[in-house]
């Protein structure tokens, strides 16, 4: 399962290549593409017009959403504690996204590799076409 981070979904909506094509391919793939409830929140909160909100909602309808449940929250808390102790925090939203992806055993599709490479056990999907 490939889990899209907010940044690649924004690139898709904006048509920024090569990420837009990568996301389109992943959505069309048999296994599909999913995202997290955190990314859903970030996308909807960032919509600045009715047109943008409609585009975001249309995209979200094409994706399954992984919720933040208690196991995901526990994983996210561990990520946050570990990275804070190491002096390399990644922020609350990224910690939550990482926890959800770890909980569901997915691979995260994100351009923000600098942050997410710090998370032990988190697998990253290539941003370029596989």
Buried (B, 14 or more C-beta within 10 A) or exposed (E): BBBBBBBBBBBBBEEBEEBBBBBEEBBEEEEEBBBBBBBBBBBEEEBEEEEBBEBBEEBBEEBEEBEBBEEBBEBBEBBBEBBEEEEEBBEEBBBBBBBBBBBBEBBBBBBBEEBBEBBEEBBBBEBEEE
